[in-house]
Amino acid sequence: AVVSTQSGHYGRGFFKKQKSHPDVHKLLCIETLQRCCPDNTFGKECQECPGGTTKPCSGHGSCEGAGDREGKGTCNCDMGYNGTTCDTCKDMFIRNAENNECESCSSLCEGQCVGIGPKGCTQCIKGYELDETEGCKDIDECTKEGMGCGDPLEDCVNSPGTFECVCKAGYHRVQGKCQLEGTDFTNILIIVGVHVVLAILGISSLGFRGALIFVLFYLVSMVAFIIAKYHKEGTLGFW
């Protein structure tokens, strides 16, 4: 009965206060129960969040436990920001003087930058080099002496940060080397075989000894010619 009476008295008192105090959250949670704190304050004494109540965490993060008497009040910084009040830039970020925001360094930078974009790099990633006007600039390996492709049957194709060696038109890569399409050791044997048949057919018009000398000379000449031709071009797959 006592509890009921007290509850009724508390309830009537609360509603009387509510008429003159329309902010229910402030009246009930902050002032009456003392479980909450005003916006952007925290802890038992409702102290201000780092950076103040107007712009906590420098406007670049959130105050942990803000509005809670058990809150910690530490700043959880947004991406790119650091420090107890989120007022400094993280590594690989740089402050943009135009808008005072922390922006990420260019993806072409190797390590920390000193400015925005490729011009702000002090070192470049692989495949790029520092240029006085452009900052980190792609290296055209195809035009650099001592770089690119060394095989005369290959074309050098440059792309951002790298390059590729592709076989010239009419050639394809076999065992790491470019050779004529459809040209391999099997085809060479077929060519030689056809000519051997033709040579044998010529025996009927020559004596046996003369025909034998002709065939041997012909075979040696054909094999030497084919090997010399494709070895010079670098397209003999088994050579």
C-alpha positions as CSV (number, residue, x, y, z in Angstrom):
1,A,0.0,0.0,0.0
2,V,2.9,2.3,0.8
3,V,4.6,1.6,-2.5
4,S,1.4,2.1,-4.4
5,T,0.8,5.4,-2.7
6,Q,4.4,6.6,-3.4
7,S,4.1,5.5,-7.0
8,G,0.8,7.4,-7.4
9,H,2.4,10.5,-5.8
10,Y,5.4,10.3,-8.1
11,G,3.3,9.9,-11.1
12,R,1.1,12.9,-10.3
13,G,4.3,14.9,-9.6
14,F,5.8,14.0,-12.9
15,F,2.8,14.9,-14.9
16,K,2.5,18.2,-13.1
17,K,6.1,19.0,-14.0
18,Q,5.6,17.9,-17.6
19,K,3.1,20.7,-18.1
20,S,5.8,23.3,-17.4
21,H,8.6,21.2,-18.8
22,P,7.6,19.8,-22.3
23,D,11.0,18.1,-22.9
24,V,10.1,14.6,-21.6
25,H,13.6,13.2,-22.2
26,K,15.3,15.9,-20.3
27,L,12.8,15.9,-17.5
28,L,12.6,12.1,-17.0
29,C,16.0,10.7,-18.1
30,I,18.4,13.6,-17.4
31,E,16.9,15.4,-14.4
32,T,14.7,12.9,-12.6
33,L,16.3,9.5,-13.2
34,Q,19.8,10.9,-13.9
35,R,20.6,8.2,-16.3
36,C,21.2,10.3,-19.4
37,C,23.2,13.4,-20.4
38,P,22.5,16.3,-22.7
39,D,23.7,15.9,-26.3
40,N,27.4,15.6,-26.9
41,T,28.2,15.1,-23.2
42,F,29.0,11.9,-21.3
43,G,29.9,10.3,-18.0
44,K,28.6,10.7,-14.5
45,E,29.1,14.5,-14.5
46,C,28.0,14.8,-18.2
47,Q,31.2,16.4,-19.3
48,E,31.7,17.6,-22.8
49,C,32.9,15.3,-25.6
50,P,36.4,15.9,-27.0
51,G,36.2,18.9,-29.2
52,G,33.2,20.5,-27.4
53,T,29.4,20.1,-27.6
54,T,29.0,22.3,-30.8
55,K,31.4,20.2,-33.0
56,P,32.5,17.1,-31.1
57,C,35.5,15.2,-32.5
58,S,36.1,18.1,-34.8
59,G,33.1,17.1,-36.9
60,H,35.1,14.1,-38.2
61,G,34.0,11.3,-35.9
62,S,31.5,10.3,-33.2
63,C,31.7,10.6,-29.4
64,E,31.4,7.1,-28.0
65,G,28.6,7.0,-25.3
66,A,27.5,10.6,-25.9
67,G,24.3,11.2,-23.9
68,D,25.0,8.4,-21.6
69,R,26.2,8.7,-18.0
70,E,28.2,5.5,-18.5
71,G,29.6,6.6,-21.8
72,K,33.4,6.6,-22.4
73,G,33.5,9.8,-24.4
74,T,36.3,8.8,-26.8
75,C,36.2,9.8,-30.4
76,N,35.6,7.2,-33.1
77,C,37.2,9.0,-36.1
78,D,35.9,8.8,-39.6
79,M,38.1,7.2,-42.3
80,G,41.2,9.3,-42.9
81,Y,41.2,11.0,-39.6
82,N,43.2,10.4,-36.4
83,G,43.9,11.9,-32.9
84,T,42.0,12.3,-29.7
85,T,39.7,14.9,-31.4
86,C,40.0,13.5,-34.9
87,D,41.8,16.7,-36.0
88,T,44.8,15.0,-37.8
89,C,45.2,12.9,-40.9
90,K,46.1,9.2,-40.8
91,D,49.1,7.8,-42.7
92,M,48.6,7.7,-46.4
93,F,46.2,10.7,-46.1
94,I,46.9,14.3,-46.6
95,R,44.9,17.5,-45.7
96,N,43.4,19.3,-48.7
97,A,44.1,23.0,-48.2
98,E,41.0,23.9,-50.2
99,N,38.4,22.2,-48.1
100,N,40.5,21.3,-45.0
101,E,39.5,17.6,-45.4
102,C,41.8,14.6,-45.1
103,E,42.0,12.9,-48.5
104,S,43.8,9.7,-49.4
105,C,47.2,9.8,-51.2
106,S,47.2,8.9,-54.8
107,S,47.3,5.2,-55.5
108,L,50.4,5.9,-57.5
109,C,52.4,6.9,-54.4
110,E,54.8,4.6,-52.7
111,G,54.5,5.7,-49.1
112,Q,53.3,8.9,-47.5
113,C,52.5,11.8,-49.8
114,V,53.0,15.6,-49.3
115,G,50.1,16.7,-51.5
116,I,46.9,15.8,-53.3
117,G,47.1,13.6,-56.5
118,P,50.0,12.1,-58.3
119,K,51.9,15.4,-58.0
120,G,52.0,14.9,-54.2
121,C,53.9,11.7,-54.3
122,T,57.6,11.6,-53.2
123,Q,58.1,8.1,-54.5
124,C,56.1,6.1,-57.1
125,I,54.9,2.5,-57.3
126,K,56.5,0.0,-59.7
127,G,55.9,0.9,-63.3
128,Y,55.8,4.7,-62.7
129,E,58.5,7.4,-62.4
130,L,58.5,11.0,-61.0
131,D,58.0,13.7,-63.5
132,E,58.5,17.4,-62.6
133,T,55.2,18.5,-64.1
134,E,52.9,15.4,-63.8
135,G,54.2,13.7,-60.6
136,C,54.0,9.9,-60.9
137,K,53.9,9.1,-64.6
138,D,53.6,5.8,-66.4
139,I,56.9,4.4,-67.7
140,D,56.6,3.5,-71.4
141,E,58.8,0.4,-71.3
142,C,58.3,-0.1,-75.1
143,T,60.3,3.1,-75.9
144,K,62.9,2.8,-73.1
145,E,66.3,1.6,-74.1
146,G,67.1,-1.8,-72.5
147,M,63.5,-2.4,-71.7
148,G,60.5,-3.9,-73.5
149,C,60.7,-6.9,-75.7
150,G,63.9,-8.3,-77.2
151,D,62.5,-10.7,-79.8
152,P,62.1,-9.1,-83.3
153,L,59.0,-11.3,-83.7
154,E,57.2,-9.7,-80.8
155,D,55.3,-6.4,-80.5
156,C,55.6,-4.4,-77.3
157,V,52.2,-3.2,-75.9
158,N,52.4,-0.6,-73.1
159,S,49.7,-0.2,-70.5
160,P,49.5,1.8,-67.2
161,G,52.2,0.5,-64.9
162,T,53.3,-2.4,-67.1
163,F,53.7,-3.8,-70.6
164,E,53.2,-7.0,-72.6
165,C,55.0,-8.7,-75.3
166,V,52.7,-10.2,-77.9
167,C,53.6,-12.2,-81.1
168,K,53.4,-10.3,-84.4
169,A,50.4,-11.0,-86.7
170,G,50.7,-14.5,-88.2
171,Y,52.7,-15.8,-85.3
172,H,51.8,-17.6,-82.1
173,R,53.7,-18.4,-78.9
174,V,55.1,-22.0,-78.5
175,Q,57.3,-22.9,-75.6
176,G,57.9,-19.2,-74.9
177,K,58.9,-18.3,-78.4
178,C,56.9,-16.8,-81.3
179,Q,56.6,-19.0,-84.4
180,L,54.6,-19.0,-87.6
181,E,51.1,-20.2,-87.2
182,G,50.8,-23.8,-88.3
183,T,54.6,-24.2,-88.5
184,D,56.1,-26.9,-86.3
185,F,58.3,-30.0,-86.5
186,T,55.5,-32.2,-87.8
187,N,54.8,-29.9,-90.7
188,I,58.5,-29.9,-91.6
189,L,58.5,-33.7,-91.7
190,I,55.4,-33.6,-93.9
191,I,57.1,-31.2,-96.3
192,V,60.3,-33.4,-96.4
193,G,58.2,-36.5,-96.9
194,V,56.3,-35.1,-99.9
195,H,59.6,-34.2,-101.6
196,V,61.1,-37.6,-100.9
197,V,58.1,-39.2,-102.7
198,L,58.6,-36.9,-105.6
199,A,62.3,-37.7,-105.7
200,I,61.6,-41.5,-105.7
201,L,59.2,-41.1,-108.5
202,G,62.1,-39.6,-110.5
203,I,64.1,-42.8,-110.2
204,S,62.4,-44.2,-113.3
205,S,64.1,-41.6,-115.5
206,L,67.6,-42.1,-113.8
207,G,69.9,-44.9,-113.1
208,F,69.8,-46.4,-109.5
209,R,73.1,-44.8,-108.5
210,G,72.3,-41.5,-110.1
211,A,68.9,-41.5,-108.4
212,L,70.4,-42.4,-105.0
213,I,72.8,-39.5,-105.2
214,F,70.1,-37.2,-106.3
215,V,67.8,-38.2,-103.4
216,L,70.5,-37.8,-100.8
217,F,71.6,-34.5,-102.1
218,Y,68.0,-33.3,-102.3
219,L,67.2,-34.4,-98.7
220,V,70.2,-32.9,-97.2
221,S,69.6,-29.6,-99.1
222,M,65.9,-29.4,-98.0
223,V,66.6,-30.2,-94.3
224,A,69.4,-27.7,-94.2
225,F,67.3,-25.0,-95.9
226,I,64.3,-25.5,-93.5
227,I,66.4,-25.6,-90.4
228,A,68.4,-22.5,-91.5
229,K,65.2,-20.6,-92.4
230,Y,63.2,-21.2,-89.2
231,H,66.2,-21.0,-86.9
232,K,67.0,-17.5,-88.3
233,E,63.4,-16.4,-87.6
234,G,63.4,-18.0,-84.2
235,T,60.3,-20.0,-85.0
236,L,61.6,-23.6,-84.9
237,G,59.8,-24.9,-81.9
238,F,62.2,-27.7,-81.1
239,W,65.4,-25.7,-81.8
